[in-house]
Amino acid sequence: MYFIIVIPVILIIAWVVFRKRGKAMPAGFQKLDAPLRLLLDANVNYYHRLGKRERKRFESQIAAFLQYVNIEGVGADITDLDRVLIASSAIIPVFGLGDWEYSNLTNVILYPDTFDHEYQFEGGSRNIQGMIGTGYMNGQMILSRPALLKGFSPLSGKENTAIHEFVHLVDKSDGATDGVPEQLIEHEYAVPWLSLMHQEMHRIKEGKSDINPYAITNEAEFLAVASEYFFEKPDQFQQKHPELYLQLSQIFRQKPAKGNWWHK
């Protein structure tokens, strides 16, 4: 009689334990360490806009990024906050694209300040707060720590240097940093996107747009600058630039404005 009672109880306990484990660790899920999760919660507003399930997926993608990309400092020790903010900057632009991996990135190099243009990098100077490598520096990204921290502070406004540089990498994923990420834009939408881009660049030149004038440098910089605004101040961007907001929503497969998150 004792064994008849005990065996079913053991089976029930085992079923509950494994069932819970299955829910907590779905296929492909990677758990983010608790200290990093606390820093994420305290510093990344984008994370706060996600639902509970999507937060877990965001955490998992950050954990995966930190495994396949090396982060190192020049004249500065890398902190957990540095790692969380760099990884968040990487995941934010691609979060609507599934399990995106930056195949064109191996190292992120963090400087304690702005830096000289001594390497072969793409992107304008912006006091050289962030750049992505070309030629023998391909696969490298350089970021300024003050610019990284400011991008996630209340003083960031519409700007986030690290997101800007990761958008360049998304753009570059088709082989050319030209403002048209062909892996994300269907061919028939490329011409309308370019047309809208050039219209807004003209408005910026005339002083009729609140988009950072750095965007008129070229098409690649327009995409990166507009994307900063799109992710940092989505409600304002949607109100002032509804057509651009719609286009970027289609490119990144997400609608970050309040109450209208996911692109369908």
C-alpha positions as YAML, in Angstrom:
chain: A
units: angstrom
residues:
- id: 1
  name: MET
  ca: [0.00, 0.00, 0.00]
- id: 2
  name: TYR
  ca: [2.88, 2.37, 0.87]
- id: 3
  name: PHE
  ca: [4.51, 1.93, -2.55]
- id: 4
  name: ILE
  ca: [1.18, 2.39, -4.33]
- id: 5
  name: ILE
  ca: [0.81, 5.86, -2.71]
- id: 6
  name: VAL
  ca: [4.45, 7.02, -2.95]
- id: 7
  name: ILE
  ca: [5.08, 6.19, -6.62]
- id: 8
  name: PRO
  ca: [2.20, 8.37, -7.99]
- id: 9
  name: VAL
  ca: [3.32, 11.24, -5.72]
- id: 10
  name: ILE
  ca: [6.90, 11.02, -7.06]
- id: 11
  name: LEU
  ca: [5.60, 10.97, -10.62]
- id: 12
  name: ILE
  ca: [3.45, 14.05, -10.01]
- id: 13
  name: ILE
  ca: [6.37, 15.97, -8.46]
- id: 14
  name: ALA
  ca: [8.65, 15.03, -11.34]
- id: 15
  name: TRP
  ca: [6.04, 16.12, -13.89]
- id: 16
  name: VAL
  ca: [5.60, 19.52, -12.17]
- id: 17
  name: VAL
  ca: [9.37, 20.12, -11.97]
- id: 18
  name: PHE
  ca: [10.09, 19.26, -15.59]
- id: 19
  name: ARG
  ca: [7.02, 21.15, -16.77]
- id: 20
  name: LYS
  ca: [8.27, 24.29, -15.02]
- id: 21
  name: ARG
  ca: [11.73, 23.84, -16.44]
- id: 22
  name: GLY
  ca: [10.28, 23.50, -19.91]
- id: 23
  name: LYS
  ca: [8.43, 26.79, -19.56]
- id: 24
  name: ALA
  ca: [11.39, 28.64, -18.08]
- id: 25
  name: MET
  ca: [13.91, 27.49, -20.68]
- id: 26
  name: PRO
  ca: [12.31, 27.25, -24.14]
- id: 27
  name: ALA
  ca: [14.42, 26.19, -27.11]
- id: 28
  name: GLY
  ca: [17.06, 28.80, -27.94]
- id: 29
  name: PHE
  ca: [16.48, 30.73, -24.71]
- id: 30
  name: GLN
  ca: [19.56, 32.02, -22.88]
- id: 31
  name: LYS
  ca: [19.29, 33.29, -19.34]
- id: 32
  name: LEU
  ca: [20.78, 36.69, -18.52]
- id: 33
  name: ASP
  ca: [22.64, 36.86, -15.20]
- id: 34
  name: ALA
  ca: [20.69, 38.62, -12.46]
- id: 35
  name: PRO
  ca: [23.16, 41.55, -11.98]
- id: 36
  name: LEU
  ca: [22.99, 42.32, -15.71]
- id: 37
  name: ARG
  ca: [19.20, 42.06, -15.68]
- id: 38
  name: LEU
  ca: [19.01, 44.61, -12.85]
- id: 39
  name: LEU
  ca: [21.22, 47.03, -14.80]
- id: 40
  name: LEU
  ca: [19.05, 46.51, -17.87]
- id: 41
  name: ASP
  ca: [15.91, 47.27, -15.89]
- id: 42
  name: ALA
  ca: [17.45, 50.39, -14.36]
- id: 43
  name: ASN
  ca: [18.92, 51.92, -17.52]
- id: 44
  name: VAL
  ca: [17.11, 50.90, -20.73]
- id: 45
  name: ASN
  ca: [13.71, 52.52, -21.34]
- id: 46
  name: TYR
  ca: [13.11, 50.46, -24.47]
- id: 47
  name: TYR
  ca: [13.12, 47.34, -22.26]
- id: 48
  name: HIS
  ca: [10.43, 48.87, -20.05]
- id: 49
  name: ARG
  ca: [8.07, 49.25, -23.01]
- id: 50
  name: LEU
  ca: [8.08, 45.51, -23.65]
- id: 51
  name: GLY
  ca: [5.61, 43.01, -22.25]
- id: 52
  name: LYS
  ca: [6.79, 40.33, -19.83]
- id: 53
  name: ARG
  ca: [7.28, 37.68, -22.51]
- id: 54
  name: GLU
  ca: [9.15, 40.04, -24.83]
- id: 55
  name: ARG
  ca: [11.37, 41.19, -21.98]
- id: 56
  name: LYS
  ca: [12.51, 37.61, -21.53]
- id: 57
  name: ARG
  ca: [13.28, 37.36, -25.24]
- id: 58
  name: PHE
  ca: [15.17, 40.66, -25.11]
- id: 59
  name: GLU
  ca: [17.23, 39.39, -22.15]
- id: 60
  name: SER
  ca: [17.97, 36.17, -24.02]
- id: 61
  name: GLN
  ca: [19.17, 38.03, -27.10]
- id: 62
  name: ILE
  ca: [21.43, 40.24, -24.97]
- id: 63
  name: ALA
  ca: [22.93, 37.13, -23.36]
- id: 64
  name: ALA
  ca: [23.53, 35.62, -26.80]
- id: 65
  name: PHE
  ca: [25.14, 38.84, -28.13]
- id: 66
  name: LEU
  ca: [27.54, 38.94, -25.18]
- id: 67
  name: GLN
  ca: [28.65, 35.41, -26.02]
- id: 68
  name: TYR
  ca: [29.52, 35.94, -29.67]
- id: 69
  name: VAL
  ca: [30.84, 39.53, -29.61]
- id: 70
  name: ASN
  ca: [33.97, 40.48, -27.67]
- id: 71
  name: ILE
  ca: [33.88, 43.81, -25.79]
- id: 72
  name: GLU
  ca: [37.19, 45.33, -24.75]
- id: 73
  name: GLY
  ca: [38.38, 48.66, -23.40]
- id: 74
  name: VAL
  ca: [41.23, 50.94, -24.41]
- id: 75
  name: GLY
  ca: [42.42, 52.84, -21.36]
- id: 76
  name: ALA
  ca: [39.32, 51.73, -19.49]
- id: 77
  name: ASP
  ca: [38.10, 48.59, -17.75]
- id: 78
  name: ILE
  ca: [34.82, 47.23, -19.11]
- id: 79
  name: THR
  ca: [31.99, 47.32, -16.56]
- id: 80
  name: ASP
  ca: [28.77, 45.31, -16.49]
- id: 81
  name: LEU
  ca: [26.89, 48.51, -17.32]
- id: 82
  name: ASP
  ca: [29.04, 48.99, -20.43]
- id: 83
  name: ARG
  ca: [28.25, 45.45, -21.54]
- id: 84
  name: VAL
  ca: [24.50, 45.81, -20.94]
- id: 85
  name: LEU
  ca: [24.25, 49.14, -22.79]
- id: 86
  name: ILE
  ca: [26.33, 47.98, -25.77]
- id: 87
  name: ALA
  ca: [24.30, 44.78, -26.07]
- id: 88
  name: SER
  ca: [21.02, 46.70, -25.73]
- id: 89
  name: SER
  ca: [22.13, 49.08, -28.48]
- id: 90
  name: ALA
  ca: [22.73, 46.06, -30.68]
- id: 91
  name: ILE
  ca: [19.44, 44.31, -29.98]
- id: 92
  name: ILE
  ca: [17.07, 47.30, -30.11]
- id: 93
  name: PRO
  ca: [17.26, 47.83, -33.92]
- id: 94
  name: VAL
  ca: [16.92, 44.12, -34.72]
- id: 95
  name: PHE
  ca: [14.47, 43.01, -32.03]
- id: 96
  name: GLY
  ca: [11.61, 42.77, -34.53]
- id: 97
  name: LEU
  ca: [13.70, 40.64, -36.90]
- id: 98
  name: GLY
  ca: [13.77, 37.41, -34.88]
- id: 99
  name: ASP
  ca: [17.08, 35.93, -33.81]
- id: 100
  name: TRP
  ca: [19.26, 38.33, -35.79]
- id: 101
  name: GLU
  ca: [23.01, 37.86, -35.39]
- id: 102
  name: TYR
  ca: [25.62, 40.43, -36.40]
- id: 103
  name: SER
  ca: [27.74, 38.29, -38.69]
- id: 104
  name: ASN
  ca: [29.72, 41.43, -39.62]
- id: 105
  name: LEU
  ca: [30.86, 42.16, -36.04]
- id: 106
  name: THR
  ca: [33.43, 40.41, -33.84]
- id: 107
  name: ASN
  ca: [34.69, 43.15, -31.50]
- id: 108
  name: VAL
  ca: [33.43, 46.33, -29.86]
- id: 109
  name: ILE
  ca: [36.23, 48.58, -28.59]
- id: 110
  name: LEU
  ca: [35.29, 51.12, -25.92]
- id: 111
  name: TYR
  ca: [37.33, 54.30, -25.47]
- id: 112
  name: PRO
  ca: [37.18, 56.47, -22.33]
- id: 113
  name: ASP
  ca: [36.58, 59.57, -24.48]
- id: 114
  name: THR
  ca: [36.23, 60.59, -28.12]
- id: 115
  name: PHE
  ca: [39.03, 59.31, -30.34]
- id: 116
  name: ASP
  ca: [41.14, 60.21, -33.36]
- id: 117
  name: HIS
  ca: [40.33, 58.95, -36.84]
- id: 118
  name: GLU
  ca: [43.47, 56.79, -36.91]
- id: 119
  name: TYR
  ca: [41.82, 53.63, -38.23]
- id: 120
  name: GLN
  ca: [39.87, 52.76, -41.37]
- id: 121
  name: PHE
  ca: [36.27, 53.35, -40.34]
- id: 122
  name: GLU
  ca: [32.96, 54.31, -41.92]
- id: 123
  name: GLY
  ca: [30.72, 57.11, -40.73]
- id: 124
  name: GLY
  ca: [31.31, 60.79, -40.15]
- id: 125
  name: SER
  ca: [33.20, 62.19, -37.21]
- id: 126
  name: ARG
  ca: [30.47, 63.51, -34.85]
- id: 127
  name: ASN
  ca: [33.61, 64.24, -32.79]
- id: 128
  name: ILE
  ca: [34.28, 60.56, -33.50]
- id: 129
  name: GLN
  ca: [32.03, 59.12, -30.79]
- id: 130
  name: GLY
  ca: [31.43, 55.89, -32.68]
- id: 131
  name: MET
  ca: [32.50, 54.20, -35.92]
- id: 132
  name: ILE
  ca: [32.41, 50.82, -37.67]
- id: 133
  name: GLY
  ca: [35.45, 49.36, -39.36]
- id: 134
  name: THR
  ca: [36.21, 48.72, -43.01]
- id: 135
  name: GLY
  ca: [39.18, 47.14, -44.76]
- id: 136
  name: TYR
  ca: [41.60, 45.55, -42.31]
- id: 137
  name: MET
  ca: [39.39, 46.81, -39.43]
- id: 138
  name: ASN
  ca: [36.31, 45.09, -40.80]
- id: 139
  name: GLY
  ca: [34.25, 43.49, -38.04]
- id: 140
  name: GLN
  ca: [35.31, 46.10, -35.46]
- id: 141
  name: MET
  ca: [33.29, 48.87, -33.86]
- id: 142
  name: ILE
  ca: [34.69, 51.72, -31.77]
- id: 143
  name: LEU
  ca: [32.52, 53.56, -29.26]
- id: 144
  name: SER
  ca: [33.13, 56.42, -26.84]
- id: 145
  name: ARG
  ca: [32.02, 55.56, -23.31]
- id: 146
  name: PRO
  ca: [30.60, 59.05, -22.59]
- id: 147
  name: ALA
  ca: [28.55, 58.83, -25.80]
- id: 148
  name: LEU
  ca: [27.37, 55.33, -24.88]
- id: 149
  name: LEU
  ca: [26.24, 56.43, -21.41]
- id: 150
  name: LYS
  ca: [24.61, 59.63, -22.66]
- id: 151
  name: GLY
  ca: [22.54, 57.67, -25.19]
- id: 152
  name: PHE
  ca: [20.73, 55.92, -22.33]
- id: 153
  name: SER
  ca: [20.52, 58.90, -19.97]
- id: 154
  name: PRO
  ca: [17.62, 61.36, -19.56]
- id: 155
  name: LEU
  ca: [19.80, 63.85, -21.47]
- id: 156
  name: SER
  ca: [19.89, 61.77, -24.63]
- id: 157
  name: GLY
  ca: [17.00, 63.50, -26.36]
- id: 158
  name: LYS
  ca: [16.64, 62.03, -29.86]
- id: 159
  name: GLU
  ca: [20.21, 60.73, -30.04]
- id: 160
  name: ASN
  ca: [21.89, 57.44, -29.23]
- id: 161
  name: THR
  ca: [25.37, 57.00, -30.73]
- id: 162
  name: ALA
  ca: [25.58, 53.25, -30.11]
- id: 163
  name: ILE
  ca: [22.19, 52.54, -31.75]
- id: 164
  name: HIS
  ca: [23.36, 54.75, -34.63]
- id: 165
  name: GLU
  ca: [26.43, 52.55, -35.19]
- id: 166
  name: PHE
  ca: [24.50, 49.29, -34.95]
- id: 167
  name: VAL
  ca: [22.03, 50.58, -37.54]
- id: 168
  name: HIS
  ca: [25.06, 51.11, -39.80]
- id: 169
  name: LEU
  ca: [25.92, 47.44, -39.28]
- id: 170
  name: VAL
  ca: [22.38, 46.37, -40.17]
- id: 171
  name: ASP
  ca: [22.62, 48.56, -43.28]
- id: 172
  name: LYS
  ca: [26.00, 47.03, -44.11]
- id: 173
  name: SER
  ca: [24.71, 43.46, -43.83]
- id: 174
  name: ASP
  ca: [23.94, 43.39, -47.57]
- id: 175
  name: GLY
  ca: [27.50, 44.42, -48.38]
- id: 176
  name: ALA
  ca: [27.00, 48.19, -48.76]
- id: 177
  name: THR
  ca: [26.45, 50.94, -46.19]
- id: 178
  name: ASP
  ca: [24.15, 53.04, -48.36]
- id: 179
  name: GLY
  ca: [20.98, 53.74, -46.37]
- id: 180
  name: VAL
  ca: [19.05, 50.90, -48.03]
- id: 181
  name: PRO
  ca: [19.33, 47.68, -45.99]
- id: 182
  name: GLU
  ca: [18.31, 45.37, -48.82]
- id: 183
  name: GLN
  ca: [17.87, 42.36, -46.53]
- id: 184
  name: LEU
  ca: [15.07, 44.27, -44.78]
- id: 185
  name: ILE
  ca: [13.50, 46.27, -47.64]
- id: 186
  name: GLU
  ca: [11.67, 44.46, -50.39]
- id: 187
  name: HIS
  ca: [12.86, 45.61, -53.81]
- id: 188
  name: GLU
  ca: [9.64, 47.46, -54.71]
- id: 189
  name: TYR
  ca: [9.88, 49.58, -51.54]
- id: 190
  name: ALA
  ca: [13.49, 50.70, -52.02]
- id: 191
  name: VAL
  ca: [12.66, 53.52, -54.47]
- id: 192
  name: PRO
  ca: [9.83, 55.00, -52.33]
- id: 193
  name: TRP
  ca: [12.13, 54.86, -49.29]
- id: 194
  name: LEU
  ca: [14.91, 56.70, -51.14]
- id: 195
  name: SER
  ca: [12.42, 59.27, -52.44]
- id: 196
  name: LEU
  ca: [11.06, 59.95, -48.95]
- id: 197
  name: MET
  ca: [14.60, 60.12, -47.59]
- id: 198
  name: HIS
  ca: [15.68, 62.73, -50.13]
- id: 199
  name: GLN
  ca: [12.53, 64.79, -49.53]
- id: 200
  name: GLU
  ca: [13.31, 64.94, -45.81]
- id: 201
  name: MET
  ca: [16.99, 65.70, -46.45]
- id: 202
  name: HIS
  ca: [15.84, 68.69, -48.50]
- id: 203
  name: ARG
  ca: [13.60, 69.83, -45.64]
- id: 204
  name: ILE
  ca: [16.53, 69.53, -43.22]
- id: 205
  name: LYS
  ca: [18.68, 71.71, -45.50]
- id: 206
  name: GLU
  ca: [15.93, 74.33, -45.51]
- id: 207
  name: GLY
  ca: [15.67, 74.26, -41.71]
- id: 208
  name: LYS
  ca: [12.14, 72.80, -41.81]
- id: 209
  name: SER
  ca: [12.85, 69.52, -39.99]
- id: 210
  name: ASP
  ca: [13.78, 68.69, -36.41]
- id: 211
  name: ILE
  ca: [15.94, 65.74, -37.52]
- id: 212
  name: ASN
  ca: [19.62, 66.26, -36.70]
- id: 213
  name: PRO
  ca: [21.32, 68.00, -39.68]
- id: 214
  name: TYR
  ca: [24.05, 65.34, -39.58]
- id: 215
  name: ALA
  ca: [21.50, 63.23, -41.47]
- id: 216
  name: ILE
  ca: [22.15, 65.13, -44.71]
- id: 217
  name: THR
  ca: [25.76, 63.84, -44.84]
- id: 218
  name: ASN
  ca: [24.60, 60.95, -47.04]
- id: 219
  name: GLU
  ca: [21.87, 58.30, -47.25]
- id: 220
  name: ALA
  ca: [23.59, 55.95, -44.79]
- id: 221
  name: GLU
  ca: [23.81, 58.68, -42.16]
- id: 222
  name: PHE
  ca: [20.20, 59.66, -42.76]
- id: 223
  name: LEU
  ca: [19.06, 56.11, -42.01]
- id: 224
  name: ALA
  ca: [21.17, 55.93, -38.85]
- id: 225
  name: VAL
  ca: [20.18, 59.39, -37.53]
- id: 226
  name: ALA
  ca: [16.48, 58.89, -38.27]
- id: 227
  name: SER
  ca: [16.63, 55.48, -36.59]
- id: 228
  name: GLU
  ca: [18.07, 57.01, -33.41]
- id: 229
  name: TYR
  ca: [15.06, 59.37, -33.29]
- id: 230
  name: PHE
  ca: [12.68, 56.50, -34.16]
- id: 231
  name: PHE
  ca: [13.85, 54.38, -31.22]
- id: 232
  name: GLU
  ca: [14.58, 57.12, -28.67]
- id: 233
  name: LYS
  ca: [11.47, 59.30, -29.13]
- id: 234
  name: PRO
  ca: [9.02, 57.11, -31.08]
- id: 235
  name: ASP
  ca: [5.86, 59.00, -30.11]
- id: 236
  name: GLN
  ca: [7.34, 62.35, -31.14]
- id: 237
  name: PHE
  ca: [8.81, 60.86, -34.31]
- id: 238
  name: GLN
  ca: [5.46, 59.37, -35.31]
- id: 239
  name: GLN
  ca: [3.69, 62.68, -34.70]
- id: 240
  name: LYS
  ca: [6.18, 64.83, -36.64]
- id: 241
  name: HIS
  ca: [7.25, 62.35, -39.32]
- id: 242
  name: PRO
  ca: [4.37, 59.88, -39.88]
- id: 243
  name: GLU
  ca: [5.56, 58.70, -43.31]
- id: 244
  name: LEU
  ca: [9.13, 58.13, -42.11]
- id: 245
  name: TYR
  ca: [7.77, 56.39, -39.02]
- id: 246
  name: LEU
  ca: [5.75, 54.02, -41.20]
- id: 247
  name: GLN
  ca: [8.74, 53.29, -43.44]
- id: 248
  name: LEU
  ca: [11.08, 52.57, -40.52]
- id: 249
  name: SER
  ca: [8.39, 50.41, -38.91]
- id: 250
  name: GLN
  ca: [8.36, 48.31, -42.07]
- id: 251
  name: ILE
  ca: [12.16, 48.13, -42.18]
- id: 252
  name: PHE
  ca: [12.67, 47.17, -38.53]
- id: 253
  name: ARG
  ca: [9.39, 45.20, -38.17]
- id: 254
  name: GLN
  ca: [8.35, 47.06, -35.06]
- id: 255
  name: LYS
  ca: [6.25, 50.07, -34.10]
- id: 256
  name: PRO
  ca: [7.74, 51.47, -30.90]
- id: 257
  name: ALA
  ca: [5.26, 54.33, -30.44]
- id: 258
  name: LYS
  ca: [3.05, 53.99, -27.37]
- id: 259
  name: GLY
  ca: [0.20, 51.52, -27.71]
- id: 260
  name: ASN
  ca: [1.27, 50.37, -31.16]
- id: 261
  name: TRP
  ca: [4.32, 48.22, -30.56]
- id: 262
  name: TRP
  ca: [4.59, 45.36, -33.02]
- id: 263
  name: HIS
  ca: [4.54, 45.59, -36.78]
- id: 264
  name: LYS
  ca: [1.95, 43.25, -38.31]
...
